[in-house]
Amino acid sequence: MPTNEDYLASAIHLATTFHKGLTDSNGKPAIFHPLTVMMDNELDTYPKWCCAAMHDTLEDTKMPKSFLRDFPREVEAAVIAITHLPNEPNDKYYARVKADAIATAVKRCDIRHNTSPKRFGDLLKAKPDDKERLLKKYIKACTEFGLGTIADGRLWAMLSRTRFSCVTAAI
């Protein structure tokens, strides 16, 4: 029977294998993001670490969902819950994530990393025509997942620097 360490090694291996050759919008290897999320201090159990390692794998790579069957049911369910489906409205997505405690913890860490000053600033530079949408999206996500201080601090600072007054409509 596999141990927790075996499951974590498998999750990292699958995420690394399927993210191979992919880069994020900042030009960095895409695997850096899930591994950074995995190391967030809020995550403190093997199921959370496994979910964090694979949290973007179904959404951003060609990994089949069937690969999750080799993991404990709680990990499989959390990865499925945190996977944003194509054209899925954010409200429906957030409700599904919040219905799973592991997915919720990982999503909070995901948002925290995505809104870190360097990563989010680089994202805004890489997608200058998308600033308004991204700011609204992440302010809403921070609010939905109880990270209001991040929205109030980091994102509002970026808002003032980018001079978007329309983002207040997202709150």
C-alpha positions in Angstrom: 0.0 0.0 0.0 1.4 3.4 -0.9 2.4 5.8 1.8 1.6 9.5 2.0 5.1 10.2 0.8 4.5 7.9 -2.2 1.4 9.8 -3.1 3.1 13.2 -2.8 6.0 12.0 -5.0 3.5 10.7 -7.6 1.6 14.1 -7.5 4.8 16.1 -8.0 6.0 13.6 -10.7 2.7 13.9 -12.6 2.5 17.6 -12.4 6.1 18.0 -13.5 5.7 15.5 -16.3 2.6 17.1 -17.7 3.8 20.7 -17.3 7.1 19.9 -19.1 7.8 22.5 -21.8 5.0 24.8 -20.6 5.6 28.4 -19.5 3.4 30.8 -17.6 2.5 34.3 -18.9 5.7 35.6 -17.4 7.8 33.1 -19.3 8.8 31.0 -16.3 8.3 27.2 -16.3 4.7 26.6 -15.5 5.5 24.0 -12.9 7.0 26.7 -10.6 3.5 27.9 -9.8 2.0 24.7 -8.4 5.2 23.9 -6.5 5.1 27.3 -4.9 1.5 26.9 -4.0 2.3 23.5 -2.5 4.8 25.1 -0.1 2.5 27.7 1.3 2.4 27.5 5.1 -1.4 27.2 5.1 -1.1 23.7 3.7 -0.2 21.2 6.3 -1.3 17.7 5.2 -0.3 15.3 2.5 -3.7 15.5 0.7 -3.4 19.3 0.6 0.2 19.1 -0.7 -0.9 16.5 -3.4 -3.8 18.7 -4.5 -1.6 21.8 -4.6 1.0 20.0 -6.8 -1.7 19.0 -9.3 -4.1 21.9 -8.9 -3.6 23.2 -12.5 -2.8 19.9 -14.1 -6.2 19.0 -15.4 -6.9 22.6 -16.4 -3.7 23.5 -18.1 -2.2 20.2 -19.4 -3.3 17.1 -21.2 -3.2 14.9 -18.1 -6.3 12.6 -18.2 -8.6 12.7 -15.2 -8.3 8.9 -14.9 -4.7 9.4 -13.5 -6.3 10.7 -10.3 -7.8 7.3 -9.6 -4.5 6.1 -8.1 -4.8 8.7 -5.3 -6.9 8.7 -2.2 -10.5 9.7 -2.9 -10.1 13.0 -1.0 -7.2 14.0 -3.2 -9.0 13.0 -6.4 -12.1 14.9 -5.3 -10.1 18.0 -4.4 -8.2 18.2 -7.7 -11.5 17.8 -9.6 -13.2 20.4 -7.4 -10.4 23.0 -8.0 -10.2 22.5 -11.8 -11.9 25.4 -13.5 -13.9 24.0 -16.4 -13.9 25.7 -19.8 -16.5 28.5 -20.0 -17.6 27.9 -16.4 -18.9 31.0 -14.6 -16.7 31.9 -11.7 -19.6 31.9 -9.2 -20.3 28.2 -10.0 -16.6 27.4 -9.9 -16.1 29.1 -6.5 -19.1 27.3 -5.1 -17.7 23.9 -6.1 -14.2 24.8 -4.7 -15.8 26.0 -1.4 -17.7 22.7 -1.0 -14.4 20.8 -0.6 -12.1 21.8 2.3 -8.9 20.7 0.7 -9.7 22.5 -2.6 -10.6 25.6 -0.6 -7.3 25.6 1.3 -5.3 25.1 -1.9 -7.4 27.8 -3.8 -6.5 30.3 -1.0 -2.8 29.6 -1.5 -3.2 29.7 -5.3 -4.8 33.1 -5.1 -2.2 34.3 -2.6 0.6 33.3 -5.0 -1.2 34.7 -8.1 -1.6 38.0 -6.3 1.9 38.3 -5.0 3.3 41.7 -6.0 6.0 40.3 -8.4 3.8 37.6 -10.0 0.8 39.8 -10.4 2.8 42.8 -11.5 4.5 40.7 -14.2 1.1 39.4 -15.3 -0.3 42.9 -15.7 2.8 43.8 -17.8 2.4 40.7 -19.9 -1.3 41.4 -20.5 -1.7 45.1 -20.5 -5.0 45.0 -22.4 -6.3 42.6 -19.7 -5.6 44.7 -16.6 -9.2 45.6 -15.8 -10.5 42.1 -16.1 -7.6 40.6 -14.1 -8.0 43.1 -11.3 -11.7 42.5 -11.1 -11.2 38.7 -11.2 -8.6 38.7 -8.4 -10.4 41.2 -6.1 -13.5 39.0 -6.4 -11.5 35.8 -5.8 -9.8 37.4 -2.7 -13.2 38.4 -1.4 -14.8 35.0 -2.1 -12.0 33.1 -0.3 -11.6 35.4 2.7 -8.4 37.1 1.5 -9.8 40.6 1.7 -6.7 42.1 3.2 -4.8 40.9 0.1 -7.4 42.5 -2.1 -7.3 45.7 0.0 -3.6 45.9 0.1 -1.7 44.4 -2.9 -4.4 44.7 -5.5 -5.6 48.1 -4.5 -2.0 49.4 -4.6 -1.7 48.0 -8.2 -5.1 49.6 -8.9 -3.9 53.0 -7.9 -0.8 52.6 -9.9 -2.7 51.5 -13.0 -5.5 54.1 -12.5 -8.5 51.9 -13.0 -11.5 53.3 -11.2 -13.9 50.8 -12.7 -12.7 47.9 -10.5 -14.8 49.0 -7.6 -17.8 47.6 -9.4 -16.4 44.1 -8.8 -16.7 44.3 -5.1 
